[in-house]
Amino acid sequence: MKPYLKVPPILLEKWQQLPKRDRQMLIMLGIFLVGVLLFSGLWQPAQQRLAAAERLYQQRLGLAMEVQRALPTRQHSVVPTPLSSRLSDSALAQGLDLQQFEVDDSVLRITLRGNALTLLKWLENIEREGAVFESLNLEKSDRLLEARLVVRAGQS
C-alpha cells in the first residue's frame, strides 16, 4: 500500500514505538478532532445561515401582509344599487346633513355638512367603494365641515 502523504521517517519510527493502546487513542482523538472541525466549520455556519434566512423570510412575509392590509380594497356589492342611493343612504347613516343632492346625467353633485372626522371617514369609505371624485371642496363652517363634491356616477 502506497501512502498518500510522505511521512518523515523519524515520525514513522516514533509512531511505531508508541504502545498499541496509545496509537488507538491518538487515532480516536484525530477522528474526534476532525468531527469537531467539520461541525464548527461546515454544519454550524450552514445552520446559522439557515436561521438568518428564515428570520428574513418571516420579516418579509410580515411586511407583505402589512402592505396587503394597507392597500385599499374595492368592494363590489352583490346587489346592484345605484351609486346615488348608496351615497345618500351612507351619508344619512353616518349622521351627515345632506344639503344638496343633484343627479345630472352621469354626475352627482353633493353638498353635505357634519363632524369633520365623520365626514372625512365617509369620503374615504365611498372612495374605497369605487366612487370617483371629479372635484372636492372642503370648507370649515362653525364647528362643522362642509363638503361640496362632484362624483362620476358611471363608475362603481
C-alpha positions as CSV (number, residue, x, y, z in Angstrom):
1,M,0.0,0.0,0.0
2,K,1.4,3.3,-1.1
3,P,0.9,6.2,1.4
4,Y,-0.7,9.4,0.1
5,L,1.4,11.5,2.4
6,K,5.1,11.4,2.7
7,V,5.7,11.0,6.4
8,P,9.2,11.7,7.6
9,P,10.9,8.5,8.7
10,I,11.6,9.9,12.2
11,L,7.8,10.4,12.8
12,L,7.1,7.0,11.5
13,E,9.6,5.5,13.8
14,K,8.2,7.4,16.8
15,W,4.7,6.3,15.9
16,Q,5.7,2.6,15.8
17,Q,7.4,3.0,19.2
18,L,4.2,4.0,20.8
19,P,2.2,1.3,22.5
20,K,-0.8,0.0,20.5
21,R,-3.3,1.4,23.1
22,D,-1.7,4.9,22.7
23,R,-1.9,4.7,18.9
24,Q,-5.5,3.7,19.1
25,M,-6.3,6.6,21.4
26,L,-4.4,9.1,19.1
27,I,-6.4,7.8,16.1
28,M,-9.7,8.2,18.1
29,L,-8.6,11.7,19.1
30,G,-7.8,12.5,15.5
31,I,-11.3,11.3,14.4
32,F,-12.9,13.4,17.2
33,L,-11.0,16.5,16.1
34,V,-12.0,16.0,12.5
35,G,-15.6,15.7,13.6
36,V,-15.4,18.9,15.7
37,L,-13.7,20.7,12.8
38,L,-16.4,19.6,10.4
39,F,-19.2,20.6,12.8
40,S,-17.8,24.0,13.6
41,G,-16.5,24.7,10.1
42,L,-19.4,23.4,8.0
43,W,-22.5,22.4,9.9
44,Q,-22.8,25.2,12.4
45,P,-22.3,28.1,9.8
46,A,-24.8,26.5,7.5
47,Q,-27.4,26.3,10.3
48,Q,-26.7,29.9,11.3
49,R,-27.3,31.0,7.6
50,L,-30.5,28.9,7.5
51,A,-31.8,30.6,10.7
52,A,-30.9,34.0,9.4
53,A,-32.7,33.2,6.1
54,E,-35.8,32.0,8.0
55,R,-35.9,35.2,10.1
56,L,-35.6,37.3,6.9
57,Y,-38.3,35.3,5.3
58,Q,-40.6,35.8,8.3
59,Q,-39.9,39.5,8.4
60,R,-40.7,39.9,4.7
61,L,-43.8,37.8,5.0
62,G,-45.0,40.0,7.8
63,L,-44.2,43.1,5.8
64,A,-46.0,41.8,2.8
65,M,-49.1,41.1,5.0
66,E,-49.0,44.6,6.4
67,V,-48.8,46.0,2.9
68,Q,-51.7,43.8,1.8
69,R,-53.8,45.1,4.7
70,A,-52.9,48.7,4.0
71,L,-53.9,48.5,0.3
72,P,-57.4,49.9,-0.3
73,T,-59.8,47.2,-1.3
74,R,-62.5,47.9,-3.8
75,Q,-65.6,46.1,-2.7
76,H,-68.3,45.5,-5.2
77,S,-71.7,44.9,-3.7
78,V,-73.6,41.9,-4.8
79,V,-76.9,43.8,-5.1
80,P,-76.5,46.4,-7.9
81,T,-77.7,49.5,-6.0
82,P,-77.4,52.9,-7.9
83,L,-74.5,55.0,-6.7
84,S,-76.7,57.9,-5.8
85,S,-78.8,55.7,-3.5
86,R,-75.7,54.2,-1.8
87,L,-74.1,57.7,-1.3
88,S,-77.3,59.3,0.2
89,D,-78.0,56.3,2.4
90,S,-74.5,56.0,3.7
91,A,-74.3,59.8,4.4
92,L,-77.6,59.7,6.3
93,A,-76.4,56.6,8.2
94,Q,-73.3,58.5,9.3
95,G,-75.4,61.3,10.6
96,L,-74.3,63.8,8.0
97,D,-76.6,66.7,7.0
98,L,-77.3,66.3,3.2
99,Q,-78.0,69.9,2.0
100,Q,-77.9,69.3,-1.8
101,F,-78.1,66.2,-3.9
102,E,-78.4,66.6,-7.6
103,V,-78.2,63.8,-10.2
104,D,-77.3,65.2,-13.7
105,D,-76.7,62.6,-16.4
106,S,-73.8,60.6,-15.1
107,V,-72.6,63.2,-12.5
108,L,-73.7,63.6,-8.9
109,R,-73.4,67.0,-7.2
110,I,-73.5,66.6,-3.4
111,T,-73.2,69.2,-0.6
112,L,-73.2,68.0,3.0
113,R,-72.2,69.1,6.4
114,G,-71.2,67.2,9.5
115,N,-68.5,66.5,12.1
116,A,-65.1,66.8,10.4
117,L,-63.9,63.3,11.4
118,T,-67.2,61.6,10.4
119,L,-67.3,63.5,7.1
120,L,-63.7,62.6,6.2
121,K,-64.2,59.0,7.1
122,W,-67.3,58.9,4.9
123,L,-65.4,60.4,2.0
124,E,-62.7,57.8,2.5
125,N,-65.2,54.9,2.6
126,I,-67.1,56.0,-0.6
127,E,-63.8,56.3,-2.4
128,R,-62.8,52.8,-1.3
129,E,-66.2,51.6,-2.6
130,G,-65.3,52.9,-6.1
131,A,-66.7,56.5,-6.2
132,V,-64.5,58.7,-8.4
133,F,-64.3,62.3,-7.4
134,E,-64.2,64.9,-10.2
135,S,-64.0,67.7,-7.6
136,L,-64.0,68.0,-3.9
137,N,-64.1,71.3,-1.9
138,L,-63.9,71.3,1.9
139,E,-64.8,74.3,3.9
140,K,-64.9,74.8,7.7
141,S,-68.2,76.3,8.8
142,D,-68.5,77.0,12.6
143,R,-67.6,73.7,14.2
144,L,-68.7,71.6,11.2
145,L,-67.0,70.8,8.0
146,E,-68.9,71.4,4.7
147,A,-68.0,69.3,1.6
148,R,-69.1,70.0,-2.0
149,L,-68.2,67.2,-4.3
150,V,-68.9,66.1,-7.8
151,V,-68.8,62.3,-8.3
152,R,-69.0,60.4,-11.6
153,A,-72.0,58.1,-11.4
154,G,-70.9,55.8,-14.2
155,Q,-68.2,54.3,-12.0
156,S,-68.6,51.5,-9.5
